């Protein structure tokens, strides 16, 4: 039984390490202000300003972020291609 416990811990740490490395490849940092371009017409204004609140892992080979606008009571998830640095 101790062998199985050791294997599980090593698998867990291996997954944690891989995830940590992937999180370092994000273009934007937590706290950074960005412009968000929604993929759905009419859902967000053209100059919508958001703040990065959390880095998320990739989905469909594209990094994601949790973002929040001061004018909305909720957070959104955005793909990196939907964000640009705010001027």
WOQUIGI-V713024 format. One record per helix or strand of 2 or more residues. SS is the DSSP state (h for helix, s for strand). FROM is the first residue (numbers start at 1). TO is the last residue. If there is no record, write none. Layout:
SS_FROM_TO, SS_FROM_TO
This chain:
h_2_23, s_33_36, s_49_59, s_62_68, s_75_79, h_80_82, s_83_85
